[in-house]
């Protein structure tokens, strides 16, 4: 099923491209059909339940689906794909936000429709591969597969400074990706020296024997690669430019999905592979997380560009994830997982909203907006909901994630907890300021502003219901992530 899911997205991308050459408007329908089929495959894996104990030695009762095929046996490389509760949630989020990306760009792309849909589907295929690959070489291959199509999305369909933004995105991600590749290769050869077996399997590399100095440097290589993608301060500068210049679909995928690959890498690889080195680096990592929370929120408040403001807010929100990962206790990790999922919904919705405003007003400048609620009440109400969700309103999923992270890190470091809590205050300031400048106050927009139609409103309502469900009844998500969290904590306790 996992292999079928990835092949479905890859082949669907080619089909959409070919269809787009002859019937451009049909390409987006092909994407919707492919993503719907992918959703059925994910649901089938989910409803199939956990595999029997002992499918992989020492990994009992964790996995929903496993694929283990020989690929390059001479170098110990295999097609090892597996999903547990954590990765399955993120794959489901990926497929859903893929549908949101297609719907959000329905009327915004007016050339090369087929190639546009090809890049969306291939980016999603790469992300699904990243969330499921447990052969580290295969993981790197998917890491590259998801980045290159995103570069094309920004470079071809982006806005006025797309060339600069796409190149900056490419350089940051490629340099950090090469650092990741070097770290993977060194880890594999160190394992070969100690065991006599050349393997890139995650399960084989978990208990690799090495010196503490080497473990620290390899951990740092993985850490930097994933924090660039998260992103965390000071490796965040590519994100505001990429978000601002990307088309709406690109921003939805970047914020809702690609940032989560960095968080997933920290949880899945950095701490379990290098537990002692991660413990040694715990305080600097948590400090970077706290700085990201406060600094990202401060910069968000200073922005006048709608998309740039939301981009900086993402840096602040993902800082909570970095804090939760390196607090490394059950409450903090569960909070980090909740924050990843809830942030995916809320920020994707805000970028979709920003794209809708730009399409209608031909500007992202908040100083040129104002009084839009009176002309577009449905859009105003939706914006208020997601802005309130983003600032951490009780009863919604974002609040649950951030609150649990704060509880989890309180037992580890009180000053950092206080600093991170200040980020919630800053979030309220920039969130309500965004609402006031864009939708309230004196009307500055000439002419009528079209309100949300059925297509846009239906997607927004689904994401609103998801955030309410996560905020009111988060237990199913916690139950799904609990076996993974307990296994990680048992194998790499800090």
C-alpha positions in Angstrom: 0.0 0.0 0.0 2.8 2.4 0.8 4.6 1.8 -2.4 1.3 2.1 -4.3 0.6 5.4 -2.6 3.9 6.9 -3.7 3.6 5.5 -7.2 0.1 6.9 -7.5 1.3 10.4 -6.8 4.3 10.1 -9.1 2.4 8.6 -12.0 -0.5 11.0 -11.4 1.9 13.9 -11.8 3.0 12.7 -15.3 -0.7 12.1 -16.3 -1.7 15.6 -15.2 1.3 17.0 -17.2 0.3 15.1 -20.3 -3.4 16.0 -20.0 -2.5 19.6 -19.5 -0.7 19.7 -22.8 -4.0 19.1 -24.6 -6.7 20.2 -22.2 -5.2 22.6 -19.6 -8.3 22.9 -17.5 -8.5 19.1 -17.0 -5.1 18.9 -15.3 -6.4 20.2 -12.0 -9.2 17.6 -12.1 -6.6 14.9 -12.7 -4.8 16.1 -9.5 -8.0 16.0 -7.5 -8.8 12.4 -8.7 -5.2 11.3 -7.9 -5.3 12.9 -4.5 -8.7 11.4 -3.7 -7.3 8.0 -4.6 -4.3 8.6 -2.4 -6.7 9.5 0.4 -8.5 6.2 0.0 -5.1 4.4 0.2 -4.2 6.2 3.4 -7.6 5.4 4.9 -7.1 1.8 4.0 -3.8 1.7 5.7 -5.3 3.5 8.7 -8.3 1.3 9.0 -6.2 -1.9 8.6 -4.8 -1.3 12.0 -1.4 -2.2 13.5 0.5 -5.1 12.1 1.0 -8.1 14.3 3.8 -8.0 16.9 7.2 -9.1 15.8 7.0 -8.0 12.2 10.3 -6.2 12.8 12.5 -7.5 15.6 12.3 -5.1 18.6 9.6 -3.0 17.0 6.5 -4.8 18.0 3.0 -3.3 17.8 4.1 0.0 16.2 3.6 -0.2 12.5 0.6 0.0 10.2 2.3 -0.9 7.0 5.8 -2.0 6.0 7.6 -2.5 2.7 11.1 -4.0 2.6 12.4 -4.7 -0.9 16.0 -5.1 -2.1 17.2 -2.1 -4.1 21.0 -1.9 -4.2 22.2 -4.8 -2.1 25.9 -4.2 -2.7 25.7 -1.0 -0.7 23.1 -2.2 1.8 20.4 0.1 0.4 16.8 -1.2 0.4 13.3 0.1 -0.3 12.4 0.2 3.4 9.1 2.0 3.9 7.1 1.9 7.2 4.5 4.0 8.8 3.5 4.2 12.5 1.0 6.5 14.1 3.2 9.6 13.8 4.0 9.2 10.2 0.5 8.1 9.2 -1.0 11.2 10.7 1.5 13.4 8.8 0.9 11.5 5.5 -2.9 12.0 5.9 -2.3 15.7 6.5 -0.1 15.8 3.4 -2.8 14.3 1.2 -5.5 16.6 2.6 -3.5 19.7 2.2 -2.6 18.6 -1.3 -6.3 18.8 -2.1 -6.4 22.3 -0.4 -3.4 23.4 -2.6 -5.1 22.3 -5.8 -8.4 24.0 -4.8 -6.7 27.2 -3.7 -4.9 27.6 -7.0 -8.0 26.7 -9.1 -8.4 30.1 -10.8 -4.9 31.6 -10.0 -2.8 29.6 -12.6 -3.3 30.7 -16.2 -0.4 29.0 -18.0 1.4 25.7 -18.0 -1.4 24.1 -16.0 -0.2 20.5 -16.5 3.4 21.2 -15.3 2.0 23.1 -12.3 0.0 20.1 -11.2 3.0 17.8 -12.0 5.1 19.8 -9.5 2.4 19.7 -6.8 2.0 15.9 -7.0 5.7 15.2 -7.2 6.3 17.5 -4.1 3.6 15.5 -2.3 5.1 12.2 -3.4 8.5 13.3 -2.0 6.9 14.3 1.3 5.1 11.0 1.7 8.4 9.3 1.0 10.1 11.4 3.6 7.5 10.5 6.2 7.7 6.7 5.4 11.3 6.0 4.4 13.4 4.2 7.0 16.3 3.5 4.8 18.4 6.7 5.3 19.7 6.7 1.7 16.1 6.4 0.4 15.1 9.1 2.9 17.6 11.4 1.3 16.4 10.6 -2.2 12.8 11.6 -1.2 14.2 14.6 0.6 15.5 15.8 -2.8 12.4 14.7 -4.7 10.2 17.0 -2.6 12.5 20.1 -2.9 13.2 20.3 -6.6 9.5 20.6 -7.7 8.9 23.2 -5.0 11.8 25.2 -6.5 10.0 25.1 -9.9 6.6 26.1 -8.3 8.2 29.3 -6.9 10.5 30.0 -9.8 7.8 29.7 -12.6 4.5 30.7 -10.9 5.8 32.9 -8.1 5.3 36.6 -7.8 7.5 39.6 -8.6 10.8 38.5 -6.9 10.3 34.8 -7.6 13.8 34.4 -9.1 15.6 35.6 -6.0 13.2 33.7 -3.6 13.5 30.4 -5.5 17.2 30.6 -5.7 17.5 31.4 -2.0 15.2 28.5 -1.1 17.2 26.2 -3.3 20.6 27.2 -1.9 19.5 26.8 1.7 17.8 23.5 1.2 20.5 22.0 -1.0 23.5 23.0 1.2 21.7 21.6 4.3 20.7 18.5 2.2 24.3 17.9 1.3 25.2 18.2 4.9 22.5 15.6 5.7 23.9 13.3 3.0 27.5 13.5 4.3 26.2 12.7 7.9 24.2 9.7 6.6 27.2 8.3 4.7 29.5 8.7 7.7 27.0 7.1 10.0 26.6 4.1 7.6 30.4 3.6 7.3 30.9 3.9 11.1 28.3 1.2 11.5 30.1 -0.9 8.9 33.4 -0.5 10.8 31.9 -1.6 14.0 29.6 -4.4 12.8 31.0 -5.5 9.4 27.6 -4.9 7.8 27.0 -2.1 5.4 23.4 -0.9 5.9 21.4 2.3 5.7 18.5 0.8 7.6 17.2 3.0 10.4 16.8 -0.1 12.6 20.4 -1.2 12.0 21.8 2.3 12.6 20.0 2.9 15.9 22.6 1.4 18.1 25.7 2.2 16.2 28.8 2.3 18.4 31.0 5.5 18.0 33.0 8.0 19.9 31.1 10.8 21.7 32.8 13.5 19.6 31.9 11.9 16.3 28.3 11.3 17.6 28.0 15.0 18.4 29.2 16.2 15.0 27.0 13.7 13.2 24.0 14.7 15.3 24.8 18.4 14.5 24.8 17.6 10.8 21.3 16.0 11.0 20.1 18.8 13.3 21.2 21.7 11.1 19.6 20.0 8.0 16.3 19.6 9.8 16.3 23.0 11.5 16.8 24.7 8.2 13.6 23.0 7.0 11.7 23.7 10.3 12.9 26.5 10.2 14.5 27.8 13.4 16.4 31.0 14.1 19.1 31.8 12.8 18.6 29.5 9.8 15.1 30.8 8.9 15.8 33.7 6.4 14.8 31.7 3.3 11.3 31.2 4.6 9.7 34.7 4.5 11.0 35.2 0.9 9.9 31.8 -0.3 6.4 32.2 1.3 5.9 35.7 0.0 6.8 35.0 -3.6 5.4 31.4 -3.9 2.0 30.9 -5.5 -0.8 30.1 -3.1 -0.5 26.4 -3.6 3.2 26.6 -3.0 2.7 28.5 0.3 0.0 26.0 1.4 2.4 23.1 0.8 5.4 24.9 2.3 3.7 26.0 5.5 1.4 23.1 6.0 3.6 20.2 5.0 7.3 20.9 4.2 8.0 22.6 7.5 6.8 19.4 9.2 9.4 17.3 7.5 12.1 19.2 9.6 10.2 18.5 12.8 9.6 14.9 11.8 13.4 14.5 11.2 14.2 15.8 14.6 11.8 13.4 16.3 12.5 10.3 14.2 16.3 10.6 13.6 18.2 13.2 15.6 17.4 12.1 19.1 16.9 8.4 18.6 20.1 7.9 16.6 22.3 10.1 18.8 20.6 10.2 22.3 23.7 11.1 24.3 24.8 13.8 21.8 21.3 15.2 21.7 21.3 15.4 25.5 24.5 17.3 25.4 23.0 19.7 22.9 19.6 19.9 24.5 19.9 23.4 26.1 21.2 25.2 23.0 18.5 23.6 21.0 15.8 24.6 23.4 17.2 28.1 23.6 17.0 28.4 19.8 13.4 27.2 20.0 12.5 29.9 22.6 14.3 32.5 20.5 12.3 31.4 17.4 9.0 31.7 19.3 9.7 35.3 20.5 11.7 36.6 17.6 9.4 35.2 14.9 6.4 36.7 16.6 8.2 40.1 17.0 9.1 40.2 13.3 5.6 39.1 12.3 4.1 42.1 14.1 6.5 44.4 12.1 5.3 43.2 8.7 2.9 45.0 6.3 2.8 42.2 3.8 0.1 39.7 4.6 2.0 36.6 3.4 5.2 37.7 5.0 3.5 38.2 8.4 2.0 34.7 8.3 5.4 33.3 7.3 7.1 34.8 10.3 4.3 33.6 12.5 5.1 30.0 11.2 8.7 30.5 12.5 7.2 31.3 15.9 4.8 28.4 16.0 7.5 25.9 14.9 9.7 27.1 17.7 7.3 25.4 20.0 7.9 22.1 18.2 11.7 22.5 18.6 11.1 23.1 22.3 8.9 20.1 22.6 11.2 17.7 20.9 14.2 18.6 23.0 12.2 18.6 26.2 11.9 14.9 25.3 9.1 13.9 27.7 5.7 12.4 26.8 3.7 15.6 27.4 6.0 17.8 25.4 6.3 15.3 22.5 2.5 14.9 22.3 2.2 18.6 22.3 4.8 18.9 19.5 2.8 16.4 17.4 -0.4 18.3 18.1 1.2 21.5 17.2 2.5 20.1 13.9 -1.0 18.9 12.8 -2.9 22.0 14.0 -0.4 24.4 12.5 -0.8 22.6 9.2 -4.5 23.4 9.1 -4.4 27.0 10.5 -1.4 28.3 8.5 -2.5 26.6 5.3 -5.9 28.3 5.7 -4.2 31.7 6.3 -2.1 31.4 3.2 -5.1 30.4 1.2 -6.8 33.5 2.5 -3.8 35.6 1.6 -3.9 34.2 -1.9 -7.6 34.9 -2.3 -7.1 38.5 -1.2 -4.2 39.0 -3.6 -6.3 37.6 -6.5 -9.1 40.0 -5.7 -7.2 43.1 -4.7 -3.9 42.6 -6.6 -1.9 43.5 -3.5 -0.6 41.9 -0.3 0.0 45.2 1.5 -2.0 45.5 4.7 -1.8 49.3 4.5 -3.9 49.2 1.3 -6.5 47.0 2.8 -9.2 47.7 5.4 -12.9 47.4 5.8 -13.1 44.2 3.8 -15.4 42.5 6.2 -18.3 44.7 5.2 -17.9 43.7 1.5 -16.9 40.0 2.1 -18.4 38.9 5.4 -17.8 35.2 4.9 -14.1 35.8 4.2 -13.9 38.1 7.3 -15.5 35.5 9.5 -13.2 32.7 8.2 -10.2 35.0 8.7 -11.2 35.8 12.3 -11.5 32.1 13.1 -8.1 31.1 11.8 -6.3 34.1 13.2 -7.8 33.3 16.6 -6.8 29.7 16.1 -3.2 30.7 15.2 -2.8 32.8 18.4 -3.8 29.8 20.6 -7.5 30.2 21.5 -8.7 27.6 24.0 -11.0 25.0 22.4 -8.9 24.8 19.2 -6.1 22.5 18.3 -3.3 25.1 18.4 -4.0 25.9 22.0 -3.8 22.2 23.0 -0.4 21.8 21.3 1.2 24.9 22.7 -0.2 24.4 26.2 1.1 20.8 26.3 4.6 21.9 25.1 4.7 24.6 27.8 3.7 22.0 30.5 6.3 19.6 29.2 9.2 22.1 29.2 8.2 23.5 32.6 9.7 20.5 34.3 12.9 20.9 32.3 13.6 24.7 32.2 11.3 27.3 33.8 13.0 30.5 32.3 12.6 29.0 28.8 9.0 28.2 29.6 8.3 31.8 30.6 10.1 33.1 27.4 8.0 30.7 25.2 4.8 31.8 27.0 5.6 35.4 26.1 5.3 34.2 22.5 1.6 33.6 23.0 1.2 37.2 24.1 3.1 38.4 21.0 0.9 36.1 18.8 -2.2 37.8 20.1 -0.8 41.2 19.3 0.2 40.4 15.7 -2.9 38.3 15.0 -5.4 40.9 16.1 -3.4 43.6 14.4 -3.6 41.6 11.2 -7.4 41.3 11.6 -7.8 45.0 12.3 -5.6 46.2 9.4 -7.1 43.9 6.8 -10.7 43.5 7.6 -11.7 46.2 10.0 -11.4 50.0 10.1 -11.9 52.4 7.2 -12.5 51.0 3.8 -9.6 51.6 1.5 -10.5 49.3 -1.3 -12.3 50.7 -4.3 -14.9 48.6 -6.0 -16.5 45.4 -4.9 -14.6 42.5 -3.3 -15.9 39.1 -4.2 -16.7 37.0 -1.1 -15.8 33.3 -0.7 -17.7 31.0 -3.0 -18.8 27.5 -2.4 -15.4 26.0 -3.6 -13.2 28.0 -1.2 -15.7 28.0 1.7 -16.1 24.3 1.7 -12.4 23.7 2.1 -12.2 26.3 4.8 -15.1 24.7 6.7 -13.4 21.3 6.7 -10.2 22.8 8.2 -12.3 24.8 10.8 -14.1 21.6 11.9 -10.7 19.8 12.1 -9.3 22.4 14.4 -12.4 22.4 16.6 -12.3 18.7 16.8 -8.6 18.7 17.8 -9.2 21.3 20.4 -12.3 19.8 22.0 -11.5 16.1 21.7 -7.7 15.6 21.0 -7.6 12.1 22.6 -7.8 10.1 19.3 -4.6 11.9 18.1 -2.9 11.3 21.4 -3.9 7.6 21.4 -2.5 7.2 17.9 0.8 8.9 18.7 1.2 7.4 22.2 2.8 4.1 21.2 5.4 5.9 19.1 6.1 8.4 21.8 6.6 5.7 24.5 8.8 3.7 22.2 11.0 6.7 21.4 11.2 7.7 25.0 12.2 4.1 26.0 14.9 3.9 23.4 16.4 7.4 23.7 15.5 8.9 27.1 17.0 12.3 27.9 
